[in-house]
Amino acid sequence: MTEPQDSKSKSKARYSQFAQGYVTSQTHAKGDDLERLVEIAQPQPEWEMLDVATGGGHTALKFASHVRHVWATDLTPKMLQAAEKHLRGKGIENVNFKLADAEDLPFANGTFDMVTCRIAPHHFPDCARFVREGARVLKSGGLLLVQDHVLPEDAEAARYVDDFERLRDPSHNRAFARGEWMKMFTAAGLQVEHTEEIVKRHQLIPWAERQGNSAQIIAQLVELLKHAPTAAASWLQAENVGTPDANFVNHHILIAGRKPI
């Protein structure tokens, strides 16, 4: 098991190196999932919002026009700088940026109407602690809204899929199945109001190259797709494996939990 500080150091190093790629990544910048997050949240003009592990700043950007103010945080200074440059370049003035650990948020209890975190918790060494922190900084009645990789409930398939993701990005700590997310939200005192799953198809080579993968690593990823056990293969839905057009899917959960009044 990787030690928490080792995992965080690895994330900082990798996302310092690839920060700009995540600003320009179409997977992160666009997609129906961003619209869907807004539909689920129903943000209000007076809301104070926190976007945890903002990455390229895409979620903060999407919500900025719907709320009064957004704090966007990230563990990685270069990523945060890239996100700020991105949003300032678009004339966004109601977003502030702050270095912060998702598992130790530097905000007082009951500060925010909504906390978001998109396509990041699989990097956290202690995801349950992040969920508790998100709940802590919410006002009564506030909403924690998370999007992240989700794994199949079958344990063997889940391990295989998680290993596939980790080979491409060693800072990937682990993803979770829907049932595990439900338990984390409930344990943090949140009432789960909504869950859904979305499926994203990725071209294997651009997906791997965004993390600087070598030809050797890409070849290993291809082998994992070729030889996936039945349940994992069904989950990954790989196509054109062994060609330049090789592609596969990963699954994301959208989960929203309300802090009781």
Buried (B, 14 or more C-beta within 10 A) or exposed (E): EBEBEEBBBBBBEBBBEBBBBBBEBEBBBEBEBBEBBBEBBEBEEEBBBBBBBBBBBBBBBBBBEBBBBBBBBBBBEBBBBBBBBBBEEEEBEBBEBBEBBBBEBEBEEEBBBBBBBBBBBBBBBBBBBBBBBBBBBBBEEBBBBBBBBBBBEBEEBBBBBBEBBBBBBBBBBBBBBBEBBBBBBEEBBBEBEEBBEBEBEBBBBEBBBBBEBEEEBBEBBBEBBEEBEEBBBEBBBBBEBEEEEBBBBBBBBBBBBBBEE
